[in-house]
Amino acid sequence: MGQSPVSRAALGRIPDYLRYLRSIPPGGCEYISATVIAKALGFGEVQVRKDLNAISGEGRPKVGYATGKLIEDLEACICGTRHRAVIVGAGKLGLALLDYGGFSDYGLDIVAAFDSDSSKLGPRNSGKQVYPTEVFKDFCTREKIRIGIITVPVQAAQQVCDEMLKTGITAIWSFAPVKLNVRPGILLQEENLALSLAYLNKQIDRRQV
């Protein structure tokens, strides 16, 4: 019987599982149960068991999961293949994404940002660099970048998207609140922060009724 698809919510919990399992001293716990993991992390036991079954298959009855194998399966799920990404748009949001180190837990390395404003260029405290947009194409081609992140104003988003596709980028994560047009086969994830906030605001209203 095949394993269930791994949900987006489950993917979000994997770094927590990994941090806990890696904190166990080597040889200190050959097998571990979903019950123990759930208690340590404050998660629901049923949810943890469902997550682990989807990622690593069912544990042994009354024994649980082989700790080393479970760690390998969790790492392979999110970090099996590491990908490098770049950002176009070095405003506050773009720089926050560039400097955030947590993406590496999910197998993603944001290696650089690009902007047309010369005042934003140069090295960051994170050690990463903001480059002029003039070198964007050469950089992406040379470094074989496959993921592009768009954090530019609405009016520039489609043009940036088109330029990304010309470099060989095949997956785009856009924060511009506009629908982008891409050719078939391109992976496109669009975020609308204002819409997400409006949704939360509406949920608060409903709870207060």
C-alpha positions in Angstrom: 0.0 0.0 0.0 1.5 3.4 -1.0 2.2 6.2 1.4 -0.2 9.2 1.6 0.9 12.5 0.0 2.8 14.8 2.3 0.7 17.8 3.1 2.0 21.4 3.1 1.2 21.6 6.8 3.2 18.4 7.4 6.2 19.9 5.5 6.0 22.9 7.9 6.4 20.6 10.9 9.4 18.6 9.5 12.1 21.1 10.8 10.6 20.7 14.3 10.8 16.9 14.1 14.4 17.1 12.8 15.5 19.5 15.5 14.1 17.3 18.2 15.5 14.0 16.8 19.0 15.6 16.2 19.0 16.7 19.8 19.0 13.1 21.0 22.5 11.9 21.9 24.0 9.4 19.4 23.0 5.9 20.5 20.7 7.2 23.1 17.5 6.2 21.4 17.5 3.5 18.7 13.8 3.6 18.3 11.3 6.4 19.0 7.5 6.5 19.0 5.1 9.1 17.6 3.8 9.4 21.2 7.2 10.5 22.5 7.8 12.9 19.7 4.3 14.4 20.1 4.8 14.9 23.9 8.2 16.5 23.4 7.0 19.0 20.8 3.5 19.6 22.2 1.9 18.3 19.0 -1.2 16.0 18.7 -0.2 12.4 18.7 -2.5 11.5 15.9 -1.2 14.3 13.7 2.4 13.3 14.4 1.7 9.7 13.5 0.0 10.7 10.3 2.9 13.0 9.3 5.5 10.3 9.9 3.5 7.6 8.2 3.3 9.8 5.1 7.0 10.5 5.1 8.6 7.4 6.5 6.0 4.7 6.4 4.5 3.0 9.5 6.6 2.4 12.5 7.0 -1.0 14.1 4.1 -1.9 16.5 4.9 -1.2 20.1 8.4 -0.1 19.1 8.1 3.0 16.8 10.5 4.3 14.2 14.2 3.6 13.9 15.6 7.0 14.9 18.4 7.1 12.3 16.2 6.0 9.4 13.5 8.5 10.4 16.0 11.4 10.4 17.2 10.3 6.9 13.6 10.2 5.6 12.8 13.6 7.0 15.9 15.1 5.6 15.3 13.5 2.2 11.7 14.9 2.2 12.7 18.5 2.4 16.5 18.6 1.7 17.1 15.7 -0.6 17.9 18.1 -3.4 19.0 21.6 -2.5 18.1 24.4 -4.8 19.5 27.9 -5.1 17.3 31.0 -5.6 17.7 34.7 -6.3 15.5 37.7 -5.4 14.7 40.6 -7.7 13.7 43.6 -5.7 15.8 44.6 -2.7 13.2 46.6 -0.8 12.3 45.8 2.8 10.6 42.5 2.0 13.2 41.4 -0.4 16.1 42.1 2.0 14.2 40.3 4.8 13.9 37.2 2.7 17.5 37.5 1.6 18.8 37.6 5.2 16.5 35.0 6.6 18.4 31.8 7.3 15.5 29.5 7.9 15.0 28.6 4.3 18.0 26.3 4.4 15.9 24.0 6.7 13.7 23.3 3.6 16.5 22.7 1.1 16.5 26.3 -0.3 19.5 28.6 -0.5 18.7 32.3 -1.4 22.1 33.3 -2.7 21.7 36.9 -3.9 19.4 39.8 -4.6 19.2 42.2 -7.5 18.0 45.8 -7.7 18.1 48.7 -10.1 18.6 51.2 -7.3 22.4 51.7 -6.8 21.9 52.9 -3.2 20.8 49.3 -2.3 23.7 47.5 -3.8 26.5 45.9 -1.8 27.1 43.2 0.8 24.7 42.4 3.7 25.4 41.5 7.3 24.3 38.0 6.3 27.2 37.8 3.9 25.0 37.8 0.9 25.2 40.4 -1.9 22.8 42.8 -3.6 23.8 43.1 -7.3 22.8 45.5 -10.0 20.1 44.1 -12.3 22.5 44.5 -15.3 24.3 41.3 -14.2 21.2 39.4 -13.4 21.0 37.3 -16.5 24.7 36.4 -16.5 24.6 35.5 -12.8 21.6 33.2 -13.1 23.0 31.5 -16.2 26.4 31.0 -14.7 25.1 29.7 -11.3 22.3 27.6 -12.9 19.6 29.3 -10.8 16.2 27.6 -11.1 14.1 29.5 -8.6 13.3 33.2 -8.8 11.7 35.3 -6.1 9.8 38.5 -7.2 9.5 41.4 -4.6 9.2 44.3 -7.0 6.2 46.7 -7.4 3.2 45.6 -9.4 4.1 47.5 -12.5 7.5 45.8 -12.9 6.5 42.2 -11.9 5.6 40.8 -15.3 8.8 42.2 -16.9 10.9 40.7 -14.1 9.1 37.4 -14.5 9.8 37.4 -18.2 13.5 38.1 -17.7 13.7 35.3 -15.1 12.3 32.8 -17.6 14.9 33.9 -20.2 17.7 32.8 -17.9 16.4 29.3 -17.4 14.5 29.8 -14.2 11.7 27.3 -14.0 10.0 28.1 -10.7 8.8 31.5 -9.5 7.7 32.7 -6.1 6.0 36.1 -6.5 5.0 38.6 -3.8 3.7 41.1 -6.3 -0.1 41.4 -5.9 -0.8 40.8 -9.6 -1.5 37.7 -11.7 1.6 36.7 -13.7 1.5 35.1 -17.1 3.9 32.2 -17.5 4.2 29.5 -20.2 3.1 25.9 -19.5 5.5 23.9 -17.4 6.6 26.8 -15.2 6.0 26.5 -11.5 4.4 29.6 -10.1 3.6 30.3 -6.5 1.9 33.7 -5.9 1.6 35.3 -2.5 -0.8 38.2 -1.7 0.1 39.5 1.7 -2.7 42.0 1.8 -5.2 39.3 1.0 -3.8 37.0 3.7 -4.1 39.8 6.2 -7.6 40.6 5.1 -8.5 36.9 5.6 -7.2 37.0 9.2 -9.1 40.2 9.8 -12.3 38.6 8.6 -11.7 35.5 10.8 -11.4 37.8 13.8 -14.7 39.4 13.0 -16.4 36.1 12.7 -15.1 34.9 16.1 -16.5 38.1 17.7 -20.0 37.6 16.4 
